[in-house]
Amino acid sequence: MASGVDELLDMLFQMIDEAKGVLMSPDKCTIERDKALDLLDEIRAQFPMELAEAKKLLSARAEYISSAKREAELIRQQAEEQAKQMVAEDKLLAQARERSNQMVRQAEEQTRELRRAANEYCEDALRRTEEAMAEAYDEIKKSRARFRAASGAASQPASGAGRIYDAAADEA
């Protein structure tokens, strides 16, 4: 059916927006209970998928940091190997040590920069996910309140009208 929480919420909003009005009460409406509940079930089912996406981002971040550490270790090992090759005489040895230390410092700086970039990326992605989930949750609460308001007035059915869903009675 729909692919995301936003689409499902839009469908629920549209269902309520297009619902038939109750006699003598233009701000109240009747909706199909099963369809509304099915949409809410689908929305509830979508949340774990969005949480899974957040977990994937955290996993990608950990892999990114691990890769940066491996790269730094490889650079360090290469620097040490180069230093060993330059041990032929004292002057070359001193130069090799300085170059090795410089490469290690560069590798450590690169590692810090990669870690900082990975942390910023993950923090931003998690923030956006949190905001999207908060917006979806707020929309669900608003839709539920509108639904309750619509069904609360319908608890006093007009003559000739069929049975109307009463959410308050379901919660009791």
C-alpha positions, 0 to 999 in steps of 0.5 A: 500500500503506502511506503512511509509513515508520512504517506500513511498519515496523509491517507488517514488525514484524507480519510477524515477530511473526506468523511461524510458529515453527521446530520445537523452537525457539519464539524462532525463526521463518520469514517470507516472504523476498520479502514482507520484502524488498518491505517493506524496499524500500518503506521505502527508497523512502519516505526520499527523500519525507521528505527532499523534505518537509524540502527543501520546509520549507527552501524555504518558509523562504527564501520566508518570509524573502524575503517579509519583506524585500520587505515591509520594503522596501515599508514603507521606500519608503512611509516615504520617500514620506511623508517627501518629501510632508512637505517643504513646510517645515523643521519638516515635513521634520524630522518626516518624517525622524523618522517615516521613520527610525522606520518603517525601524527598525520595519520592520527590527525586524519583519524580524528578528522574522519571520526569527527566527520562520521560523528557529525554525519550520524548526529545529523542523520539521527536528529533528522530521524528523531524530528521525523518521528516526532512529527509523525507522532504529533500528527498521529496524536492530532489525528486521534484527537480529531477522531475522538472529537468527531466520534465523541459528538457522534455518541448521541446519534441523530434519529435515523442515523446508523451506529457510529464509532465511539472511541471513548467507549472502546478505551473504557 
